[in-house]
């Protein structure tokens, strides 16, 4: 569910976020997972509207990029692939696959000791660095592949 799909202005997004946060915050009886989803979508909505883009086109392009990247990496042994918000994080036994990971378009996060991919216009606006655990606590995490998986996999977005 995209909460912000009908918002046309930054004010619309901010007002809806405030309303949703009051209704769904875990401290007020809401679910933690729902609040993570709202936080992730809020960040996306602010960025998309600030750049004058449309939701559907932007989301479709991100889905296609993610599918391409994950399909390149998913069968490499020893990797763990997480989707956190609109970023892909790769860690585990990455040293043996360094050149492939780099060629797919991922960057090394030195302090987190993980590889990441983000769409070009998804730069972090935080001046204070956050740990991987803080990021996943805020936006949630979907593990696409863990190093326990030995089968051949492909990601397919519907």
C-alpha positions in Angstrom: 0.0 0.0 0.0 1.4 3.4 -1.0 0.0 5.9 1.5 1.3 9.0 -0.4 0.3 8.1 -4.0 -2.4 10.8 -4.1 -0.3 13.6 -2.6 0.6 16.4 -5.1 2.5 18.9 -2.9 5.1 18.7 -0.1 2.5 20.1 2.3 0.1 17.3 1.4 2.8 14.7 2.1 3.8 16.3 5.4 0.2 16.6 6.6 -0.6 13.0 5.7 2.6 11.8 7.4 1.8 13.6 10.6 -1.7 12.1 10.6 -0.4 8.6 9.8 2.3 8.8 12.4 -0.2 9.8 15.1 -2.4 6.9 14.1 0.3 4.2 13.6 3.2 5.0 15.9 4.1 2.0 18.1 4.0 4.3 21.2 0.4 4.9 20.4 -0.6 1.3 19.8 0.4 1.0 16.2 2.5 -1.7 14.6 6.3 -1.2 14.2 6.3 -2.7 10.7 3.5 -0.3 9.6 5.5 2.7 10.9 8.6 1.4 9.1 6.6 1.3 5.8 5.2 4.8 6.4 8.7 6.2 7.1 10.1 4.6 4.0 7.3 5.8 1.8 7.4 9.3 3.3 11.1 9.7 2.5 10.4 8.5 -1.1 7.4 10.9 -1.5 9.4 13.9 -0.3 12.2 13.1 -2.7 10.0 12.4 -5.6 7.8 15.5 -5.2 10.9 17.7 -4.5 12.4 16.6 -7.8 9.1 17.1 -9.7 8.7 13.4 -10.7 5.7 11.1 -10.8 5.3 8.2 -8.5 4.4 5.4 -10.9 7.3 6.1 -13.4 9.8 6.4 -10.6 8.7 3.3 -8.8 8.7 1.2 -12.1 12.2 2.3 -12.9 13.5 1.5 -9.4 11.8 -2.0 -9.6 13.5 -2.7 -12.9 16.9 -1.5 -11.6 16.6 -3.7 -8.5 15.5 -6.7 -10.5 18.5 -6.4 -12.8 21.0 -5.9 -9.9 19.7 -8.6 -7.7 19.5 -11.2 -10.6 23.2 -10.5 -11.2 24.1 -11.1 -7.6 21.6 -13.7 -6.3 23.5 -16.8 -7.4 26.9 -15.7 -6.0 27.9 -17.9 -3.1 28.1 -16.5 0.4 26.3 -13.2 -0.2 23.4 -11.8 1.9 21.2 -9.4 -0.1 18.8 -7.0 1.8 16.4 -4.4 0.5 16.2 -1.6 3.0 13.8 1.2 1.9 15.0 2.0 -1.6 18.6 0.8 -1.1 20.1 -2.6 -1.7 22.7 -3.8 0.8 25.0 -6.7 0.2 27.3 -8.3 2.7 28.7 -11.7 3.8 31.6 -13.2 1.8 31.9 -10.3 -0.7 35.6 -10.3 -1.1 35.7 -13.1 -3.6 33.0 -11.4 -5.7 34.3 -7.8 -5.3 34.8 -7.2 -9.1 31.3 -8.5 -10.0 29.7 -6.5 -7.2 31.5 -3.3 -8.3 30.6 -3.8 -12.0 26.9 -4.2 -11.1 27.0 -0.7 -9.7 27.3 -1.1 -6.0 29.5 1.1 -3.7 31.4 0.1 -0.6 30.3 1.6 2.7 33.5 1.6 4.6 32.1 2.2 8.1 29.2 -0.3 7.7 31.5 -2.8 5.9 28.8 -3.6 3.4 28.1 -2.9 -0.3 25.1 -0.7 -1.3 23.1 0.4 -4.2 20.8 3.4 -4.3 19.1 5.1 -7.2 21.0 8.2 -8.2 18.5 10.6 -6.7 18.3 8.8 -3.3 21.2 10.4 -1.6 21.0 10.5 2.2 20.3 13.9 3.6 21.5 13.0 7.1 24.5 14.8 8.4 24.9 12.4 11.2 25.8 8.9 10.0 23.5 6.1 11.0 24.4 2.5 11.7 23.0 -0.3 9.5 20.9 -1.4 12.5 19.4 2.1 12.9 18.6 2.3 9.2 16.9 -1.1 9.2 15.0 -0.2 12.4 13.6 2.9 10.7 12.9 1.5 7.2 12.6 -2.2 7.7 14.5 -4.9 5.9 13.6 -7.6 3.3 16.2 -10.3 2.9 16.2 -11.4 -0.7 18.9 -14.0 -0.3 20.9 -15.2 2.7 23.9 -17.4 2.5 21.8 -20.4 3.6 20.2 -20.5 0.2 21.9 -22.9 -2.3 19.4 -23.0 -5.1 19.3 -20.9 -8.2 17.1 -17.9 -7.7 15.8 -15.1 -9.8 13.9 -12.0 -8.5 10.7 -11.1 -10.4 8.7 -8.0 -9.7 5.1 -8.2 -10.6 
